Amino acid sequence: MKLNTIMPKALKPYYRSELRAYRKDIENGNLHAAWKHLERAHVIGQAYPFAHSYVHWKMLQFGFKIKNNREIMGQIPRLLVGGVKSFVGKIPVGNTGGANVPPLRSLPIEKDIQAMFKRAGL
């Protein structure tokens, strides 16, 4: 079993870029685009406990911001368990992390994110 701890340096710029884009879109009130950046950050960071948990924390905050009880209630267990699942390498690859997707369902990874993983040597 592979234990993940921290995100590889080569992948961090992509993860951080999505979080910066999220913050910019939130500040500009572009909620749909902001959410998409959180989903992409989730896919990029979900194999790494701290990055994974941080995205779920941001998704929980987003749920409160838009007053979406389903998202709030969906993020709480993900926030509590997601990092542990990452640590032991048991993640549903490609899952976008929102309450609109079952937490254990794997999803196809967007081609540009696949390219990010490849460029990062993963």
DRENPA-3360 file (N, C-alpha, C; in nm, 2 decimals, always signed):
BEGIN
1 = MKLNTIMP = +0.08/-0.12/+0.00/+0.00/+0.00/+0.00/+0.09/+0.12/+0.00 ~ +0.06/+0.22/-0.09/+0.13/+0.34/-0.10/+0.07/+0.45/-0.01 ~ +0.15/+0.51/+0.08/+0.10/+0.61/+0.17/+0.14/+0.75/+0.11 ~ +0.04/+0.83/+0.08/+0.07/+0.96/+0.02/+0.08/+1.06/+0.14 ~ +0.17/+1.15/+0.13/+0.18/+1.26/+0.23/+0.17/+1.40/+0.17 ~ +0.26/+1.43/+0.08/+0.26/+1.56/+0.02/+0.25/+1.56/-0.13 ~ +0.20/+1.66/-0.19/+0.19/+1.67/-0.33/+0.33/+1.69/-0.39 ~ +0.36/+1.62/-0.50/+0.49/+1.64/-0.57/+0.50/+1.79/-0.61;
9 = KALKPYYR = +0.62/+1.84/-0.60/+0.65/+1.98/-0.64/+0.61/+2.01/-0.78 ~ +0.62/+1.92/-0.87/+0.59/+1.94/-1.01/+0.44/+1.95/-1.04 ~ +0.35/+1.91/-0.94/+0.21/+1.92/-0.95/+0.15/+2.04/-0.88 ~ +0.22/+2.09/-0.79/+0.17/+2.20/-0.71/+0.14/+2.33/-0.79 ~ +0.21/+2.36/-0.89/+0.18/+2.49/-0.97/+0.04/+2.47/-1.03 ~ +0.00/+2.36/-1.08/-0.13/+2.34/-1.14/-0.24/+2.35/-1.03 ~ -0.22/+2.29/-0.92/-0.32/+2.29/-0.81/-0.33/+2.44/-0.76 ~ -0.22/+2.50/-0.74/-0.23/+2.64/-0.69/-0.29/+2.74/-0.79;
17 = SELRAYRK = -0.27/+2.71/-0.92/-0.33/+2.79/-1.03/-0.48/+2.78/-1.02 ~ -0.53/+2.66/-1.00/-0.68/+2.64/-0.99/-0.73/+2.72/-0.87 ~ -0.66/+2.71/-0.76/-0.71/+2.78/-0.64/-0.70/+2.93/-0.66 ~ -0.60/+2.98/-0.73/-0.60/+3.13/-0.76/-0.71/+3.17/-0.85 ~ -0.74/+3.09/-0.95/-0.85/+3.12/-1.04/-0.98/+3.11/-0.96 ~ -1.00/+3.02/-0.87/-1.12/+3.01/-0.79/-1.13/+3.14/-0.71 ~ -1.03/+3.19/-0.64/-1.04/+3.31/-0.56/-1.07/+3.43/-0.65 ~ -1.01/+3.44/-0.76/-1.04/+3.55/-0.85/-1.19/+3.55/-0.90;
25 = DIENGNLH = -1.24/+3.43/-0.93/-1.38/+3.42/-0.98/-1.48/+3.45/-0.86 ~ -1.44/+3.40/-0.74/-1.53/+3.43/-0.62/-1.53/+3.58/-0.60 ~ -1.42/+3.65/-0.61/-1.41/+3.79/-0.59/-1.49/+3.87/-0.69 ~ -1.50/+3.81/-0.81/-1.57/+3.88/-0.92/-1.72/+3.83/-0.93 ~ -1.76/+3.74/-0.84/-1.90/+3.70/-0.84/-1.93/+3.59/-0.94 ~ -1.83/+3.54/-1.00/-1.85/+3.44/-1.11/-1.85/+3.30/-1.04 ~ -1.97/+3.27/-0.98/-1.98/+3.15/-0.89/-1.96/+3.02/-0.97 ~ -2.02/+3.01/-1.09/-2.01/+2.89/-1.17/-1.87/+2.86/-1.20;
33 = AAWKHLER = -1.79/+2.96/-1.25/-1.65/+2.93/-1.29/-1.57/+2.90/-1.16 ~ -1.60/+2.97/-1.05/-1.53/+2.95/-0.93/-1.54/+2.80/-0.89 ~ -1.66/+2.75/-0.89/-1.69/+2.61/-0.86/-1.61/+2.51/-0.95 ~ -1.61/+2.54/-1.07/-1.53/+2.46/-1.17/-1.39/+2.45/-1.13 ~ -1.33/+2.56/-1.09/-1.19/+2.56/-1.04/-1.17/+2.48/-0.92 ~ -1.27/+2.48/-0.83/-1.26/+2.39/-0.71/-1.26/+2.25/-0.75 ~ -1.35/+2.21/-0.84/-1.36/+2.07/-0.89/-1.23/+2.03/-0.95 ~ -1.17/+2.12/-1.03/-1.04/+2.08/-1.10/-0.93/+2.07/-0.99;
41 = AHVIGQAY = -0.93/+2.16/-0.89/-0.83/+2.15/-0.79/-0.85/+2.02/-0.71 ~ -0.97/+1.98/-0.69/-1.00/+1.85/-0.62/-0.94/+1.73/-0.70 ~ -0.96/+1.73/-0.83/-0.91/+1.62/-0.91/-0.76/+1.62/-0.91 ~ -0.70/+1.74/-0.92/-0.55/+1.75/-0.91/-0.49/+1.71/-0.78 ~ -0.56/+1.75/-0.67/-0.50/+1.73/-0.54/-0.56/+1.61/-0.46 ~ -0.65/+1.54/-0.51/-0.72/+1.44/-0.43/-0.64/+1.32/-0.38 ~ -0.52/+1.30/-0.44/-0.44/+1.19/-0.40/-0.35/+1.23/-0.28 ~ -0.36/+1.35/-0.24/-0.27/+1.41/-0.13/-0.35/+1.46/-0.02;
49 = PFAHSYVH = -0.34/+1.41/+0.10/-0.43/+1.44/+0.21/-0.46/+1.59/+0.24 ~ -0.35/+1.67/+0.25/-0.37/+1.81/+0.29/-0.44/+1.88/+0.17 ~ -0.39/+1.86/+0.05/-0.45/+1.93/-0.06/-0.60/+1.89/-0.08 ~ -0.62/+1.76/-0.06/-0.76/+1.71/-0.08/-0.85/+1.77/+0.03 ~ -0.81/+1.77/+0.15/-0.89/+1.82/+0.26/-0.91/+1.97/+0.25 ~ -0.81/+2.04/+0.20/-0.82/+2.19/+0.18/-0.93/+2.22/+0.08 ~ -0.93/+2.14/-0.03/-1.03/+2.17/-0.13/-1.17/+2.14/-0.08 ~ -1.19/+2.04/+0.00/-1.32/+2.01/+0.06/-1.36/+2.12/+0.16;
57 = WKMLQFGF = -1.26/+2.18/+0.23/-1.28/+2.29/+0.32/-1.34/+2.41/+0.24 ~ -1.27/+2.44/+0.12/-1.31/+2.55/+0.04/-1.45/+2.52/-0.02 ~ -1.48/+2.39/-0.05/-1.61/+2.35/-0.10/-1.72/+2.37/+0.00 ~ -1.69/+2.34/+0.13/-1.78/+2.37/+0.24/-1.81/+2.51/+0.25 ~ -1.70/+2.59/+0.25/-1.72/+2.74/+0.26/-1.81/+2.79/+0.14 ~ -1.78/+2.74/+0.02/-1.86/+2.77/-0.09/-2.01/+2.74/-0.07 ~ -2.04/+2.62/-0.02/-2.17/+2.58/+0.02/-2.24/+2.68/+0.11 ~ -2.17/+2.73/+0.21/-2.22/+2.83/+0.30/-2.25/+2.96/+0.22;
65 = KIKNNREI = -2.15/+3.00/+0.14/-2.16/+3.13/+0.06/-2.29/+3.13/-0.02 ~ -2.32/+3.02/-0.09/-2.43/+3.01/-0.18/-2.56/+2.96/-0.11 ~ -2.54/+2.93/+0.03/-2.66/+2.89/+0.11/-2.72/+2.76/+0.05 ~ -2.63/+2.66/+0.02/-2.67/+2.53/-0.04/-2.66/+2.42/+0.07 ~ -2.77/+2.39/+0.13/-2.76/+2.29/+0.24/-2.71/+2.16/+0.19 ~ -2.75/+2.12/+0.07/-2.70/+1.99/+0.02/-2.55/+1.99/+0.01 ~ -2.49/+2.10/-0.04/-2.35/+2.10/-0.05/-2.28/+2.10/+0.09 ~ -2.34/+2.18/+0.18/-2.28/+2.19/+0.31/-2.28/+2.05/+0.38;
73 = MGQIPRLL = -2.40/+1.98/+0.37/-2.41/+1.85/+0.44/-2.32/+1.75/+0.36 ~ -2.31/+1.76/+0.23/-2.23/+1.67/+0.16/-2.08/+1.69/+0.18 ~ -2.04/+1.81/+0.21/-1.89/+1.84/+0.23/-1.84/+1.79/+0.37 ~ -1.93/+1.79/+0.47/-1.88/+1.76/+0.60/-1.82/+1.62/+0.61 ~ -1.89/+1.51/+0.56/-1.82/+1.38/+0.57/-1.70/+1.37/+0.48 ~ -1.71/+1.44/+0.36/-1.59/+1.44/+0.27/-1.47/+1.50/+0.34 ~ -1.50/+1.61/+0.41/-1.39/+1.68/+0.48/-1.33/+1.59/+0.59 ~ -1.41/+1.52/+0.66/-1.37/+1.43/+0.76/-1.29/+1.31/+0.72;
81 = VGGVKSFV = -1.33/+1.25/+0.60/-1.28/+1.13/+0.55/-1.18/+1.14/+0.43 ~ -1.20/+1.24/+0.35/-1.13/+1.25/+0.23/-0.98/+1.24/+0.24 ~ -0.92/+1.32/+0.34/-0.78/+1.32/+0.36/-0.72/+1.18/+0.40 ~ -0.80/+1.11/+0.48/-0.76/+0.98/+0.52/-0.75/+0.88/+0.40 ~ -0.86/+0.89/+0.32/-0.86/+0.81/+0.20/-0.74/+0.84/+0.11 ~ -0.71/+0.96/+0.10/-0.59/+1.00/+0.02/-0.46/+0.94/+0.08 ~ -0.45/+0.95/+0.21/-0.33/+0.91/+0.28/-0.30/+0.76/+0.25 ~ -0.40/+0.68/+0.24/-0.38/+0.54/+0.22/-0.40/+0.50/+0.07;
89 = GKIPVGNT = -0.42/+0.60/-0.02/-0.43/+0.57/-0.16/-0.55/+0.51/-0.21 ~ -0.67/+0.53/-0.14/-0.80/+0.47/-0.18/-0.89/+0.58/-0.22 ~ -0.86/+0.65/-0.33/-0.95/+0.76/-0.38/-1.02/+0.71/-0.50 ~ -1.14/+0.77/-0.52/-1.21/+0.75/-0.65/-1.15/+0.84/-0.76 ~ -1.06/+0.80/-0.84/-0.99/+0.88/-0.93/-1.08/+0.96/-1.02 ~ -1.05/+1.09/-1.03/-1.13/+1.18/-1.12/-1.25/+1.24/-1.06 ~ -1.29/+1.19/-0.94/-1.41/+1.24/-0.87/-1.39/+1.39/-0.85 ~ -1.49/+1.47/-0.88/-1.48/+1.62/-0.87/-1.51/+1.67/-0.73;
97 = GGANVPPL = -1.55/+1.59/-0.64/-1.56/+1.63/-0.50/-1.69/+1.70/-0.45 ~ -1.78/+1.74/-0.54/-1.90/+1.80/-0.49/-2.01/+1.71/-0.45 ~ -2.10/+1.76/-0.37/-2.21/+1.68/-0.32/-2.30/+1.63/-0.44 ~ -2.29/+1.68/-0.55/-2.36/+1.63/-0.67/-2.31/+1.50/-0.73 ~ -2.20/+1.46/-0.68/-2.13/+1.33/-0.73/-2.12/+1.24/-0.61 ~ -2.16/+1.11/-0.62/-2.14/+1.02/-0.51/-1.99/+1.01/-0.47 ~ -1.96/+1.01/-0.34/-1.82/+1.03/-0.30/-1.73/+0.91/-0.34 ~ -1.78/+0.80/-0.38/-1.69/+0.69/-0.41/-1.69/+0.66/-0.56;
105 = RSLPIEKD = -1.75/+0.75/-0.64/-1.76/+0.72/-0.79/-1.63/+0.78/-0.86 ~ -1.56/+0.70/-0.93/-1.46/+0.75/-1.02/-1.52/+0.81/-1.14 ~ -1.45/+0.91/-1.19/-1.50/+0.98/-1.31/-1.38/+1.00/-1.41 ~ -1.41/+1.02/-1.54/-1.30/+1.04/-1.63/-1.23/+1.17/-1.60 ~ -1.10/+1.18/-1.62/-1.02/+1.30/-1.59/-1.01/+1.38/-1.72 ~ -1.04/+1.51/-1.71/-1.03/+1.59/-1.83/-0.89/+1.58/-1.89 ~ -0.89/+1.59/-2.02/-0.76/+1.57/-2.10/-0.65/+1.67/-2.06 ~ -0.69/+1.79/-2.03/-0.58/+1.89/-1.99/-0.53/+1.86/-1.85;
113 = IQAMFKRA = -0.61/+1.80/-1.76/-0.56/+1.76/-1.63/-0.47/+1.63/-1.65 ~ -0.51/+1.54/-1.73/-0.43/+1.43/-1.76/-0.29/+1.47/-1.81 ~ -0.29/+1.58/-1.89/-0.16/+1.63/-1.94/-0.08/+1.69/-1.83 ~ -0.14/+1.76/-1.73/-0.07/+1.81/-1.62/-0.01/+1.70/-1.54 ~ -0.08/+1.59/-1.52/-0.02/+1.47/-1.45/+0.10/+1.42/-1.52 ~ +0.09/+1.41/-1.65/+0.19/+1.36/-1.74/+0.32/+1.45/-1.73 ~ +0.30/+1.58/-1.74/+0.41/+1.68/-1.73/+0.47/+1.67/-1.59 ~ +0.39/+1.64/-1.49/+0.45/+1.63/-1.35/+0.51/+1.49/-1.33;
121 = GL = +0.51/+1.40/-1.43/+0.58/+1.27/-1.42/+0.49/+1.17/-1.34 ~ +0.36/+1.19/-1.34/+0.27/+1.10/-1.27/+0.20/+1.01/-1.36;
% end
